[in-house]
Amino acid sequence: MTKLLVGAATAALLAGSASAYDLVAANTGIASTSTSGFEVEAAVSLAAELDFAAGAHNGDFEFYIEQDTAGVFTTDDVLLTVTLTNGTFDQAITVANIDASCASSASVSTGGTAGSSTVTFLVSGIDGCDDVLTSGGSFASGDDIGFSLPIDLTGAGDLGVSTNIITDSGSTPVDGGTATLGFVSLDDAFSVSIVANPTDTIADLDANPIYTQFDGAGGNGLIGTVELDCNVGIDVDLNGNAVDCTNDVDDITATLSGDVSAFDGAGEVAIAGQNGVNNVADDESTADLGPALGAGGFGPSNIVLDDAAADDVINPSDYTLAVSVDLGAAFIDEADVTGTLASVVREGTTVVVPWFASSAIAAANGSTNVFRISNISAADARVFVEVLTASDGTFVDPGITETASPLAAGGEMVMTSGSITTLLADDPGRADLRITIEQTEDNLTFRRFVTAPDGSLTEMTVGTIDQDLDG
């Protein structure tokens, strides 16, 4: 839902008047010449999501020149140029589009063809149009110059109108020359906000089985909120019809990306109160949120991973949410809105060990893996081993397995290819392991070595590619 940008020149044009006269939007009483017949007499906010190419968005835009000080317009003939920004004339401009009864005469000098954006009028006796001051927003025929211009919006940005007055003889600016009027702003009618829960959700080390439940202190499965705002103060046409939060939305789809393998039952992934449906890979869950909306959309609604009925192990994972809003035929669907949510982490410190060599591999090549973990805290820490990948297709995975003894306070634990294979009760071959220690990172050291047949030690790295790159 991103508003179309306008260039610096357009922004400057809409910023305000640079002259001693003003352009004021008001009813000038001139008969309509636009194909729609809509008369626009005040600043308008239109939905930026409208399809301006497919649908006609045109009307008669009425405004007048209000002089700030009486008796300062020149007695010379003048060229009065009207220029549109992000709009074109949908009909050819004639003297019927200007009320210059306060002047001696007015005629179209140049421009003003259908599809163009500039028209110049030749005006005689413009000094007769500033001898009576009118109040802002009130047009007085015979006192002011008024316009009713049939304009078609291009949709490229806000519609602006500017006038420039110069003398016909000498091209001298009259009363500052230029004034501007911002007539139509394009604003987001539909906007999506995705907010991460400030606290990561923690998979509980003490759950039975381990890591199948969340620790209540870690957010209890709440990873963020999603909100969709529908602004009924924005119109969908120049006739004042407002955005309809229900009928202008065909559907809303939200897709949660991340590891959802532990949450594969009905209601175990809940997005804004709707059940998510997991894909085959269990790395996405999609929920249909629409199209039924309240008058203003829906407020912050929770995104929850529900562990109440889960028996599967909860994996640590980052999560993002992508929301797609499918609008009606009068609109252009914009890019999905994506936001980062809170992560799910596991209680304790986790170390990923790639390319672990099991007993069988160590026996074949004469090299053994050795892990040394030390605990510099004053409390014992449980240690768990989990196989992430295994080269031996016959390996029977026991799941997350706890070592026979904890890592003693102020002590060390040495793990080898043989001891880990024994702990797993089967040989995984080449494997990637995840080792979890029930202690904080600042209280632990972890080193990995490979012993060669001659007894020499080689230190090897641990971690995922992301962790290697970050390091």
PLY file of the C-alpha trace (Angstrom):
ply
format ascii 1.0
element vertex 471
property float x
property float y
property float z
element edge 470
property int vertex1
property int vertex2
end_header
0.00 0.00 0.00
2.63 2.50 -1.01
1.60 5.94 -2.19
2.96 6.85 -5.59
5.87 9.21 -5.34
5.88 12.57 -7.03
8.99 14.32 -8.24
10.65 17.21 -6.50
9.19 19.62 -9.03
5.67 18.43 -8.27
6.26 18.63 -4.53
7.45 22.20 -4.92
4.47 23.04 -7.09
2.00 21.81 -4.48
3.80 23.46 -1.59
1.93 26.75 -1.82
1.56 30.11 -3.47
4.52 32.24 -4.58
2.43 35.29 -5.47
0.30 37.99 -3.87
-2.86 36.34 -5.18
-4.31 32.96 -4.30
-6.10 30.14 -6.03
-9.17 29.05 -4.07
-11.27 25.95 -4.70
-14.94 26.91 -4.74
-18.16 26.78 -6.72
-17.77 29.19 -9.64
-21.18 28.41 -11.10
-19.87 27.54 -14.56
-21.73 24.82 -16.44
-20.13 21.38 -16.54
-18.24 20.29 -19.65
-16.53 17.11 -18.35
-17.72 13.70 -19.47
-18.51 12.67 -15.87
-20.38 15.81 -14.84
-18.79 15.64 -11.36
-18.13 19.11 -9.97
-15.12 19.27 -7.68
-15.17 22.38 -5.52
-12.86 21.45 -2.63
-9.67 19.51 -1.97
-10.22 15.77 -2.46
-8.42 12.68 -1.14
-8.59 9.70 -3.51
-7.41 6.13 -2.98
-3.87 5.73 -4.32
-4.73 2.09 -5.14
-7.27 3.07 -7.83
-6.65 1.87 -11.38
-6.54 5.25 -13.11
-5.69 3.70 -16.48
-8.72 1.40 -16.58
-11.33 3.67 -15.05
-12.22 7.28 -15.82
-11.51 9.69 -12.99
-12.47 13.07 -14.35
-14.60 15.99 -13.34
-14.99 19.74 -13.48
-12.48 21.29 -11.10
-13.69 24.72 -10.02
-11.49 27.42 -8.55
-10.95 31.17 -8.77
-8.26 33.82 -8.46
-8.52 35.77 -5.21
-6.48 38.97 -5.10
-5.04 39.85 -1.70
-4.81 43.59 -2.33
-7.22 45.72 -4.32
-6.07 47.76 -7.30
-2.71 46.14 -8.08
-3.45 44.11 -11.21
-2.05 45.72 -14.36
-4.13 47.61 -16.91
-2.13 45.89 -19.64
-3.46 42.86 -21.51
-2.17 39.68 -19.86
-1.48 36.07 -20.75
-2.94 33.86 -18.03
-1.57 30.32 -18.22
-3.11 27.40 -16.33
-0.89 24.31 -15.93
-1.89 20.91 -14.54
0.36 18.50 -12.71
-0.63 14.81 -12.94
-3.75 15.65 -14.92
-4.89 16.42 -18.46
-7.90 18.17 -19.96
-10.50 15.60 -20.91
-12.26 18.10 -23.17
-10.94 21.00 -25.23
-10.87 24.21 -23.19
-12.94 27.14 -24.45
-14.07 30.49 -23.05
-17.03 28.58 -21.61
-14.62 27.22 -18.98
-13.73 30.64 -17.60
-15.82 33.35 -15.95
-13.96 36.56 -16.70
-16.92 38.92 -16.54
-14.86 41.15 -14.24
-12.49 41.80 -17.18
-13.11 43.43 -20.54
-12.66 40.21 -22.51
-11.03 36.77 -22.42
-10.20 34.19 -25.06
-8.13 31.04 -25.43
-4.74 32.01 -26.80
-2.84 28.73 -26.98
-3.11 25.14 -25.75
-6.11 23.65 -24.02
-6.58 20.74 -26.41
-8.08 17.52 -25.06
-5.28 15.43 -23.54
-3.00 18.42 -22.93
-2.12 19.93 -19.57
-1.61 23.64 -20.33
-3.89 26.40 -21.60
-3.19 30.11 -21.99
-5.91 32.75 -21.97
-5.56 36.28 -23.33
-7.31 38.56 -20.84
-7.97 42.28 -21.29
-8.90 44.51 -18.36
-7.77 42.15 -15.60
-7.46 45.23 -13.36
-11.23 45.06 -13.04
-10.89 41.73 -11.20
-9.25 42.98 -8.01
-11.19 45.98 -6.84
-13.48 44.03 -4.49
-12.04 41.60 -1.95
-14.07 38.44 -1.41
-13.78 36.08 1.53
-11.86 32.82 1.06
-13.95 30.09 -0.51
-16.57 32.49 -1.87
-16.61 33.27 -5.56
-18.33 36.44 -6.74
-19.03 36.59 -10.46
-18.07 40.00 -11.75
-15.45 40.45 -9.04
-13.09 37.50 -9.64
-11.87 35.29 -12.47
-13.26 31.80 -12.04
-12.51 28.50 -13.78
-14.29 25.21 -14.30
-11.82 22.93 -16.04
-12.63 19.37 -17.17
-9.65 17.41 -15.85
-8.78 13.72 -16.12
-6.43 12.44 -13.40
-3.43 10.44 -14.62
-2.85 8.75 -11.25
0.89 9.48 -11.38
0.63 11.61 -8.24
-1.27 14.41 -6.55
-3.23 16.71 -8.86
-1.98 20.29 -8.77
-3.14 23.41 -10.60
-0.97 26.46 -11.12
-1.50 29.81 -12.82
1.04 32.21 -14.23
0.13 35.77 -15.25
2.43 37.89 -17.40
1.86 41.01 -19.47
1.15 40.46 -23.15
3.67 43.19 -24.00
6.99 42.48 -22.33
6.14 39.21 -20.51
6.44 40.92 -17.13
5.13 38.84 -14.19
1.91 40.27 -12.78
1.55 40.40 -8.98
4.23 37.76 -8.42
3.19 35.82 -11.51
2.47 32.34 -10.16
0.07 30.75 -7.68
-0.61 27.09 -6.97
-3.43 24.93 -5.66
-3.25 21.32 -4.54
-6.57 19.85 -5.64
-6.39 16.06 -5.24
-4.10 14.04 -2.99
-3.63 10.32 -3.56
-3.58 8.54 -0.22
-3.43 4.92 0.87
-6.93 3.63 1.48
-5.63 0.25 2.63
-2.52 -0.25 4.73
-1.08 -3.27 6.51
1.02 -3.15 9.68
3.00 -6.14 10.92
4.59 -5.85 14.37
6.90 -8.40 15.99
6.35 -9.44 19.57
9.17 -7.78 21.53
10.02 -11.08 23.27
11.17 -14.20 21.46
9.18 -17.34 22.23
11.18 -19.97 24.11
10.86 -23.72 23.62
10.97 -25.24 27.12
13.90 -27.45 28.09
11.83 -28.95 30.91
8.87 -29.99 28.75
8.13 -33.69 28.49
9.08 -34.62 25.81
11.79 -31.96 25.68
11.09 -28.85 23.58
7.47 -29.80 22.80
6.03 -26.91 24.82
6.77 -23.21 25.20
8.10 -21.61 28.32
5.32 -19.30 29.51
7.81 -16.53 30.23
8.88 -16.44 26.59
5.65 -15.17 25.08
3.69 -18.44 25.03
3.61 -18.72 21.25
2.72 -15.12 20.45
5.18 -13.98 17.77
3.50 -10.77 16.59
0.41 -8.97 15.37
-1.06 -7.98 12.02
-3.38 -5.04 11.36
-5.21 -3.86 8.26
-6.47 -0.29 8.17
-9.25 0.72 5.79
-9.58 4.49 5.65
-13.22 5.44 4.99
-12.17 9.10 4.90
-10.73 8.51 1.42
-12.90 8.53 -1.71
-12.92 6.19 -4.69
-14.28 8.72 -7.17
-14.74 12.46 -7.59
-18.41 12.25 -6.66
-17.58 11.76 -2.98
-18.16 8.00 -2.73
-15.99 6.71 0.11
-13.98 3.51 0.30
-16.17 0.51 1.14
-14.12 -1.70 3.44
-16.06 -4.84 2.57
-17.11 -4.51 -1.06
-13.81 -3.03 -2.26
-11.81 -5.98 -0.88
-12.08 -9.36 -2.58
-9.77 -11.29 -0.27
-6.88 -11.04 2.20
-4.29 -13.78 2.47
-1.53 -14.03 5.06
1.40 -16.43 4.74
3.66 -17.19 7.70
7.14 -18.33 6.66
9.33 -20.28 9.06
9.52 -23.73 10.63
5.96 -24.77 11.44
6.62 -28.53 11.51
5.63 -28.78 15.18
2.35 -26.95 14.55
0.46 -29.03 12.01
-2.92 -29.48 13.66
-6.10 -27.44 13.27
-5.65 -24.11 15.00
-2.00 -24.69 15.89
-1.03 -21.78 13.62
-3.48 -18.93 14.17
-3.18 -15.72 12.13
-5.62 -12.95 13.07
-8.01 -15.56 14.43
-7.92 -17.75 11.31
-6.40 -21.23 11.06
-3.22 -21.53 9.02
-2.80 -24.41 6.57
0.75 -25.75 6.39
2.42 -26.61 3.11
4.07 -30.00 2.52
7.51 -28.77 3.52
6.15 -27.32 6.79
8.00 -24.06 6.15
4.89 -21.99 5.42
1.38 -21.68 6.83
-1.29 -19.74 4.94
-4.52 -18.28 6.33
-7.46 -16.65 4.53
-8.32 -13.46 6.45
-11.00 -11.95 4.26
-12.82 -10.43 2.67
-15.16 -9.59 5.58
-13.86 -6.46 7.32
-15.20 -4.08 9.87
-15.89 -0.47 8.99
-12.21 0.41 9.36
-10.52 -2.93 8.67
-9.29 -4.89 11.66
-7.10 -3.83 14.55
-3.95 -5.53 15.84
-4.64 -9.27 15.75
-2.37 -11.95 17.17
-0.19 -14.39 15.28
0.13 -17.41 17.53
1.92 -20.76 17.39
-0.20 -22.95 19.68
1.76 -25.72 21.42
-1.16 -26.97 23.54
-1.63 -30.20 21.56
1.84 -30.48 20.03
3.90 -33.64 20.53
6.46 -32.70 17.89
9.74 -31.10 18.85
9.69 -27.33 18.35
12.63 -26.22 16.23
14.29 -22.83 16.61
13.27 -20.60 13.70
12.91 -17.06 12.45
9.49 -16.01 11.08
8.14 -13.50 8.57
4.58 -12.69 7.54
3.49 -11.67 4.04
0.02 -10.18 3.59
-1.64 -10.00 0.17
-4.70 -7.76 -0.21
-6.78 -8.59 -3.28
-8.78 -5.47 -4.14
-11.81 -5.09 -6.40
-11.81 -4.44 -10.13
-11.53 -0.67 -9.73
-8.13 -1.00 -8.01
-4.61 -2.20 -8.69
-3.30 -4.80 -6.25
-0.03 -3.62 -4.76
2.92 -5.70 -3.65
2.56 -7.95 -0.62
3.42 -6.33 2.69
6.08 -8.34 4.50
7.20 -7.97 8.09
9.57 -9.74 10.44
8.10 -11.42 13.50
9.64 -12.65 16.73
11.69 -15.84 16.61
11.29 -19.15 18.38
14.42 -20.03 20.32
15.30 -22.97 22.52
16.08 -22.62 26.18
19.80 -23.06 26.76
22.79 -22.60 24.44
22.77 -24.37 21.09
25.82 -25.31 19.01
25.51 -26.78 15.51
28.31 -29.20 14.63
28.62 -29.93 10.88
30.25 -33.05 9.42
30.48 -35.11 12.57
32.31 -38.42 12.03
30.64 -41.38 13.76
32.44 -44.44 15.12
32.27 -46.20 11.75
33.70 -43.20 9.87
36.40 -42.68 12.50
37.44 -46.33 12.30
37.66 -46.13 8.51
39.88 -43.05 8.31
41.67 -43.17 11.65
40.52 -39.71 12.70
38.21 -39.08 15.67
36.01 -36.08 16.51
36.52 -34.64 19.98
34.30 -31.97 21.57
35.31 -30.26 24.80
32.65 -28.27 26.68
33.46 -26.41 29.88
31.07 -24.87 32.39
32.41 -21.85 34.26
29.17 -21.27 36.17
28.28 -22.44 39.68
25.43 -24.70 38.49
25.38 -28.05 36.75
23.98 -28.02 33.18
22.22 -30.76 31.29
23.52 -31.57 27.78
21.45 -32.86 24.84
22.44 -34.20 21.42
20.23 -34.12 18.32
21.00 -35.48 14.83
19.99 -33.03 12.09
21.27 -34.99 9.06
22.76 -38.46 8.67
24.51 -40.10 5.69
23.53 -43.62 6.77
20.05 -44.24 5.43
19.45 -47.03 7.94
20.12 -44.83 10.96
17.30 -44.89 13.51
17.00 -41.40 14.98
16.34 -41.43 18.73
15.43 -37.74 18.77
16.87 -35.31 21.29
18.96 -37.40 23.67
20.34 -36.33 27.05
23.82 -37.36 28.13
24.06 -39.74 31.06
25.57 -37.09 33.34
25.27 -33.30 33.34
28.08 -30.86 32.67
29.34 -30.20 36.20
29.64 -26.70 37.59
33.21 -25.55 37.07
33.91 -28.73 35.13
34.27 -30.07 31.61
32.68 -32.68 29.35
34.65 -34.41 26.59
32.60 -36.07 23.86
34.08 -38.25 21.08
32.93 -40.01 17.95
32.58 -43.17 20.00
30.75 -41.69 22.99
28.24 -39.83 20.83
27.58 -42.90 18.67
26.99 -44.91 21.85
24.64 -42.19 23.18
22.61 -42.29 19.96
22.42 -46.10 20.08
23.01 -46.26 16.31
25.63 -45.10 13.84
24.56 -42.11 11.71
27.68 -42.08 9.50
28.57 -38.51 8.53
26.15 -36.29 10.41
25.25 -32.77 11.43
24.54 -32.46 15.14
22.86 -29.91 17.34
24.19 -29.88 20.90
22.21 -27.98 23.53
23.61 -27.06 26.95
21.36 -25.87 29.80
23.38 -22.74 30.46
23.92 -19.26 29.05
26.55 -18.58 26.38
28.73 -16.46 28.66
29.17 -19.39 31.06
30.32 -21.91 28.45
33.24 -22.69 26.19
32.98 -25.13 23.27
35.85 -26.42 21.17
35.92 -29.06 18.43
39.02 -31.00 17.41
39.93 -33.86 15.09
42.61 -36.28 16.29
44.84 -37.78 13.59
46.33 -41.31 13.84
49.65 -39.76 14.94
47.90 -38.10 17.89
47.98 -34.54 16.53
44.97 -32.26 17.05
43.32 -29.97 14.48
40.73 -27.46 15.65
37.63 -27.19 13.42
34.85 -24.63 13.24
31.28 -25.14 14.38
28.03 -23.48 13.37
25.87 -22.87 10.31
27.04 -20.91 7.27
25.26 -17.81 8.61
27.09 -18.12 11.89
30.42 -18.65 10.11
29.86 -15.54 8.02
28.80 -13.48 11.04
31.90 -14.59 12.88
0 1
1 2
2 3
3 4
4 5
5 6
6 7
7 8
8 9
9 10
10 11
11 12
12 13
13 14
14 15
15 16
16 17
17 18
18 19
19 20
20 21
21 22
22 23
23 24
24 25
25 26
26 27
27 28
28 29
29 30
30 31
31 32
32 33
33 34
34 35
35 36
36 37
37 38
38 39
39 40
40 41
41 42
42 43
43 44
44 45
45 46
46 47
47 48
48 49
49 50
50 51
51 52
52 53
53 54
54 55
55 56
56 57
57 58
58 59
59 60
60 61
61 62
62 63
63 64
64 65
65 66
66 67
67 68
68 69
69 70
70 71
71 72
72 73
73 74
74 75
75 76
76 77
77 78
78 79
79 80
80 81
81 82
82 83
83 84
84 85
85 86
86 87
87 88
88 89
89 90
90 91
91 92
92 93
93 94
94 95
95 96
96 97
97 98
98 99
99 100
100 101
101 102
102 103
103 104
104 105
105 106
106 107
107 108
108 109
109 110
110 111
111 112
112 113
113 114
114 115
115 116
116 117
117 118
118 119
119 120
120 121
121 122
122 123
123 124
124 125
125 126
126 127
127 128
128 129
129 130
130 131
131 132
132 133
133 134
134 135
135 136
136 137
137 138
138 139
139 140
140 141
141 142
142 143
143 144
144 145
145 146
146 147
147 148
148 149
149 150
150 151
151 152
152 153
153 154
154 155
155 156
156 157
157 158
158 159
159 160
160 161
161 162
162 163
163 164
164 165
165 166
166 167
167 168
168 169
169 170
170 171
171 172
172 173
173 174
174 175
175 176
176 177
177 178
178 179
179 180
180 181
181 182
182 183
183 184
184 185
185 186
186 187
187 188
188 189
189 190
190 191
191 192
192 193
193 194
194 195
195 196
196 197
197 198
198 199
199 200
200 201
201 202
202 203
203 204
204 205
205 206
206 207
207 208
208 209
209 210
210 211
211 212
212 213
213 214
214 215
215 216
216 217
217 218
218 219
219 220
220 221
221 222
222 223
223 224
224 225
225 226
226 227
227 228
228 229
229 230
230 231
231 232
232 233
233 234
234 235
235 236
236 237
237 238
238 239
239 240
240 241
241 242
242 243
243 244
244 245
245 246
246 247
247 248
248 249
249 250
250 251
251 252
252 253
253 254
254 255
255 256
256 257
257 258
258 259
259 260
260 261
261 262
262 263
263 264
264 265
265 266
266 267
267 268
268 269
269 270
270 271
271 272
272 273
273 274
274 275
275 276
276 277
277 278
278 279
279 280
280 281
281 282
282 283
283 284
284 285
285 286
286 287
287 288
288 289
289 290
290 291
291 292
292 293
293 294
294 295
295 296
296 297
297 298
298 299
299 300
300 301
301 302
302 303
303 304
304 305
305 306
306 307
307 308
308 309
309 310
310 311
311 312
312 313
313 314
314 315
315 316
316 317
317 318
318 319
319 320
320 321
321 322
322 323
323 324
324 325
325 326
326 327
327 328
328 329
329 330
330 331
331 332
332 333
333 334
334 335
335 336
336 337
337 338
338 339
339 340
340 341
341 342
342 343
343 344
344 345
345 346
346 347
347 348
348 349
349 350
350 351
351 352
352 353
353 354
354 355
355 356
356 357
357 358
358 359
359 360
360 361
361 362
362 363
363 364
364 365
365 366
366 367
367 368
368 369
369 370
370 371
371 372
372 373
373 374
374 375
375 376
376 377
377 378
378 379
379 380
380 381
381 382
382 383
383 384
384 385
385 386
386 387
387 388
388 389
389 390
390 391
391 392
392 393
393 394
394 395
395 396
396 397
397 398
398 399
399 400
400 401
401 402
402 403
403 404
404 405
405 406
406 407
407 408
408 409
409 410
410 411
411 412
412 413
413 414
414 415
415 416
416 417
417 418
418 419
419 420
420 421
421 422
422 423
423 424
424 425
425 426
426 427
427 428
428 429
429 430
430 431
431 432
432 433
433 434
434 435
435 436
436 437
437 438
438 439
439 440
440 441
441 442
442 443
443 444
444 445
445 446
446 447
447 448
448 449
449 450
450 451
451 452
452 453
453 454
454 455
455 456
456 457
457 458
458 459
459 460
460 461
461 462
462 463
463 464
464 465
465 466
466 467
467 468
468 469
469 470
